[in-house]
Amino acid sequence: MDIEREKLIDMYRKMIRIRTFEERARKEFAAGKIPGFVHLYSGQEASAV
């Protein structure tokens, strides 16, 4: 399966964006700034992309 370089770069950027958001959500939840429960998908970013 061949995927164009630009598509691969786009997919990678999306995975990084998801990881960055999740890391921030984890920190904010730990600090008590997000009420309720936070379910993180760290390590599974590619599933969403």
C-alpha positions as CSV (number, residue, x, y, z in Angstrom):
1,M,0.0,0.0,0.0
2,D,1.5,3.3,-1.1
3,I,0.5,6.5,0.6
4,E,1.7,9.8,-0.8
5,R,4.3,11.7,1.4
6,E,2.0,14.7,1.9
7,K,-0.8,12.4,3.1
8,L,1.6,10.7,5.6
9,I,2.7,14.1,6.9
10,D,-0.9,15.2,7.3
11,M,-1.7,12.0,9.2
12,Y,1.3,12.5,11.5
13,R,0.4,16.1,12.2
14,K,-3.1,15.0,13.2
15,M,-1.7,12.3,15.5
16,I,0.6,14.9,17.2
17,R,-2.4,17.3,17.6
18,I,-4.4,14.6,19.3
19,R,-1.5,13.6,21.6
20,T,-0.9,17.3,22.5
21,F,-4.6,17.8,23.3
22,E,-4.8,14.6,25.4
23,E,-1.7,15.6,27.4
24,R,-3.2,18.9,28.2
25,A,-6.5,17.4,29.1
26,R,-4.7,15.0,31.5
27,K,-2.9,17.9,33.2
28,E,-6.0,20.0,33.5
29,F,-8.0,17.1,34.9
30,A,-5.3,16.3,37.4
31,A,-5.3,20.0,38.5
32,G,-9.1,19.8,39.1
33,K,-9.9,22.1,36.2
34,I,-12.0,19.6,34.4
35,P,-14.9,18.1,36.4
36,G,-16.2,14.6,35.9
37,F,-14.1,12.0,34.2
38,V,-11.6,12.1,31.4
39,H,-10.9,9.0,29.3
40,L,-7.6,9.3,27.4
41,Y,-6.5,7.4,24.3
42,S,-2.8,7.9,24.7
43,G,-1.0,5.5,22.3
44,Q,-4.1,5.0,20.2
45,E,-4.0,8.3,18.2
46,A,-3.7,6.5,14.9
47,S,-7.1,5.0,15.4
48,A,-8.7,8.4,15.1
49,V,-6.7,9.3,12.0
